[in-house]
Amino acid sequence: MTPLISLSRLIDKITTGVGRVSMWLILACTVISAGNAIVRKMFNVSSNGLLEIQWYLFAAIFLMGAGYGFLNNSHVRIDFIASRLTARTRNWIDVVGIVAVLFPFCLLSIMLSWPLFTNALASGEMSQNAGGLIRWPVYALIPLGFALLAMQGVSELIKRIAFLKGKGPDVLSHETYKSDEEIHLEELAAIAARKLAQGN
């Protein structure tokens, strides 16, 4: 199990790196969008290339960040049901979901999108809009994004199995994994408690 846990940690590091890049893409998308709007309003000038790069970046943020969302357990769950289940049941549900739903869905998405990418690359497909962008880079994001999501699925599967075998923490537990917001709130509460204690 130890080599698999090491593999899981390596995948998590890769996913975290990709996720951080995706965060910077949000800033780039926002700046381009704001700049394009300002130039259009002030100078009555617009660019199809700048408009298209916005949705290229949005696609990159969504597809490249999916694995990072999975790593941080920020995807949608039915919490009011999950909270009533035991830790083992929650982890078993995830194991079944990863194997029976996530992996087949990612594989199918890669298989269907790969010809789209290779055809666009071979033909040099361009946007039909004047001044538009070449299309193959955005098509490449589809198989790449789903491959990264499947890779993170492998890591999450290893963690669930490690927990079920008693060789790892329950990453679905709020006690073992806390969001940045939860950690920040706890830090603020600790600071407030210290100030109260000093005031007394």
Stockholm file with secondary structure:
# STOCKHOLM 1.0

chainA/1-200         MTPLISLSRLIDKITTGVGRVSMWLILACTVISAGNAIVRKMFNVSSNGLLEIQWYLFAAIFLMGAGYGFLNNSHVRIDFIASRLTARTRNWIDVVGIVAVLFPFCLLSIMLSWPLFTNALASGEMSQNAGGLIRWPVYALIPLGFALLAMQGVSELIKRIAFLKGKGPDVLSHETYKSDEEIHLEELAAIAARKLAQGN
#=GR chainA/1-200 SS CHHHHHHHHHHHHHHHHHHHHHHHHHHHHHHHHHHHHHHHHHHCCCCHHHHHHHHHHHHHHHHHHHHHHHHTTCSCCCHHHHTTSCHHHHHHHHHHHIIIIIHHHHHHHHHHHHHHHHHHHHHTCBCSSTTCCBSHHHHHHHHHHHHHHHHHHHHHHHHHHHHHTTSSCCTTSTTTCCCHHHHHHHHHHHHHHHHHHHHC
#=GC SS_cons         CHHHHHHHHHHHHHHHHHHHHHHHHHHHHHHHHHHHHHHHHHHCCCCHHHHHHHHHHHHHHHHHHHHHHHHTTCSCCCHHHHTTSCHHHHHHHHHHHIIIIIHHHHHHHHHHHHHHHHHHHHHTCBCSSTTCCBSHHHHHHHHHHHHHHHHHHHHHHHHHHHHHTTSSCCTTSTTTCCCHHHHHHHHHHHHHHHHHHHHC
//
